[in-house]
Structure formats: C-alpha cells, structure tokens
Amino acid sequence: MDKKIVIDGIFVTSNPINPIVKGCMVIENNLITYLGEDIPEPLEQYDEVISGKNKLYMPGLVNTHGHAAMSLLRGYGDDLALQVWLQEKMWPMEAKFTSKDVHWGTSLSILEMLKGGTTTFVDMYDHMDQVAQAVEQSGIRGCLTRGVIGLCPTEVQDQKLKEAAKFAVDWNGKANGRITTMIAPHAPYTCPPDYIEKLVAVSQDLNLPIHTHMSETLREVEQNVADYGLRPVAHLEKLGVFNRPTLLAHAVHLTDEEIAILAKYDVRVSHNPGSNLKLASGVARVPELLAAGVKVSLGTDGAASNNNLDMFEEMRLAALIHKGVSGDPVAVPATEALMMGTHIGAASIWLNDVGQLQVGKKADIVALDLDQPHFLPRTDYISHIVYSASAHDVVDVMVDGQWLIRNRECLTIDEEKVKREFELCFERLTQ
C-alpha cells in the first residue's frame, strides 16, 4: 500500500555540503522524496503529518561489526586479555549455545540497537538462520554472515563452509532487501591458509564480500609471523582475500606499509574503539587510515566485550581517543565521527542507498529528544550528537519507511517476551 509521510522538523543529513536542514522531509513508501524548507504539497495530500517539535532527525546508525547473540555473555568475563577471554570464558560458553539461545540473544540485541538508533548492523556468528529470522521479524536492516572457525578436522571445515555458502545464498536480498550477506573466515589465527583460500573461492563464486577479524592484538600479529612468516595484512593479501571486496574488523596494529596496502585494495575497516579499549587491544591508527583514503566505519563488537551496543558512545570514543593519542584536536572531528557512524558505515558494507537523509535514499531515520538539558544551548547539532547524546535520547526509529520505534516503544518486537525468554536461556546456559 502506497503511503506518503511528511515530517516538519530539523534534519541532520550526514552530508558535509548541506549538514543541517530546517524544514520538512517527505517519505513515500520506503524512500525520501523531498527534503527542504517548504512543504511541497497541501497537508491533506499526506497520509501522515508529523510535527518534529523538540526533535532532531538524523540518519539511522550503522554498526559494522558485532556478534548479536553474545548479549547472553554480557558481563560474563570482564577485565581479561583477549586470548584468555576467548579461550577460557567465551568459547566454552558459546559451545553450549543452541539455535534457541542465538535467536533470543540476537532478539535482545536487536531490541537494544533499535531503541538506541541503530538501523543497520553487521553480524558474524553461528545458527545464522535464527539471526536472519530475527532481522526479518523486527524490521531492522542486517548484513549477515556465518562466521567460520577452521580449527577443526577437514570434514568439519567442509561442513562449515557449506553452511556458510548456503546461508549466504538463501538469505541474500531477503526481507524486502533488508538482509544482505557476506562470507566470513573468523580470523587468520583461527583459519588455516588453505581454508581461507577455499572461503575466498566461495566469495568469488557467489559474488559476495568477505568479512574477517584482523590484527586486533599485537600478540595475534606476532603469532601470525611465527606461524606463517608474514604479518596478517601480507598474509591475507597473499591468500587472495583482498582481491575480493573486504571488510576488516579492528585492524588495530598496522604499519604505514600495511595501511597503504589496504588503501590500494579499497579494503574497509570497522573501528571498534569501545571493545578495543576494554580488551586492551590498543588504539587503531584511524587518522592515518583516513588520510590514506581507507573507508573507516564504526562497530560495537559483541555485548560481551563492550558491554553495550550504543553507537553514540562509539562515535564519541572515535572522536575523543584519537585526539588524546595523537595530541591533535582535529584528528577525528565530530563531523567525521558522525559520517563514520552513518553513511561511511553504510558504504563500508556496500549499501549505497542508506546512511544519509537525502532524496533518493532509503528512509532509515532516527529522532532524538531535544527537550533535555544536555542539548542546550542549540549551538551545533552535530557536536551535540557526537559529544552529548546517547542511545537513551532516541524516541522514534524508522527503517525502510516503516516505524519500528515510536515514543520509545518498539512496534515490531514484544519486549517483555524477549527479555523473559532471554533470561530463561541464560539460566539454562549457566546451570
């Protein structure tokens, strides 16, 4: 059914040329068809007329790396080094996860993300059919991939590869195009070289991007040199990974030469400042990556290593920590951080029709409550979004032209049921 909506308000476009528009936006079905100062038609021509008084409208946030079901492990293993955290806390508990656990863990994370203004997220995990079903039911946008760890017998490797390929084919383009898929070797240190090459071949055959963790810790880089004689960037380049469209999670420990290689292949990087700080993995060289022309987006990582999915927090961290580390107050300006969390994030996962409030783009829109002390005085809305706002300021969320959150209430998810089922899953896992 065709539907035409007009919103009267203040709009942060995530377009550096025209960042703030005071006027109105017209949405027809799932597209933005007008954004300007005047209402182009009489109000009676619209199915819904919305006053944006005391609201600030911005593009939906794009979370380019995470493991949604790991909400079940939030607070379960804190203040540990990455390998200890993984091997002694995460992996033993994750081995117990059933498809039901993944469904409800993911559902809780989607609820948290939507209520916090995230309209698109990347997920790498197992039982991915459950993740895709949760995405389809909730109305959020998801770029999904079955993460594959290759530290197992050959027959198990082959089974995982088949699962990853089948999932990617079955779900790519589903949910009215809200679901896209990728191929995901978990990391160079968890996948033998010949297995990565097989996954690259599947990516080529299916014409899908690759998503992997890389150079998250210094220990990981040193281990890669010890095992294969190469640092991870040269290792993945040699295996043909970068011949495919590639999104790297973390990429904390990079040399100048490695940054140049990533730029050469147009490899995208998901910067996860909160997770990297919490696990003491280090601080990625984001200013240098940006200067080289690498697309750098933002991700929360899983709720076990963050411990929330608040993309406003990631934008603020990205803007602050690089100032502190570099001594340069303009290392990552607020405008850059906002773009990293919105349209650069979308472009990093090959979604070119979301991430900006702009005519012809998909209507993925978030409204913030401006009637709060921390938004006064109304000097610079972009500054306020990055340095003052949080997920709790979100009041309305639209994805693909459909309202999913109105007045902080989720319209597509039974919040109480999700929380109840989630708690039951956690209780069973910890018995």
Protein Blocks (a to p, Z undefined) as FASTA:
>chain_A
ZZdddddddddehpaklmbccdddddehjacfbdcfbdfbdfklpfbdcdfehiacdddd
ddfbdcfklmmmgoklghiafklmmmmmmmmmmmmpcfklmmmmmmmmmmmmmmnopabd
cdddehklmmmmmmmmnopacdddddddfbbcfklmmmmmmmmmmmmmmmgopanhlacc
ddddfbfklccfklmmmmmmmmmmnopacdddehkbfklmmmmmmmnopafklmmmmnom
mmpccddehjlmccfklmmmmmmnopacdddfklmmmnonopcdfklmmmnopacdddeb
jfklmmmccfklmmmmmmmmmmmmnopaklpgfklmmmmmmmmmmmmnopakghiacehi
acddddddfbbfklpccfblmlmmmmmgcfklpmbdceehiafbgghiafkbcfklmmmm
mmmmmmmmmZZ
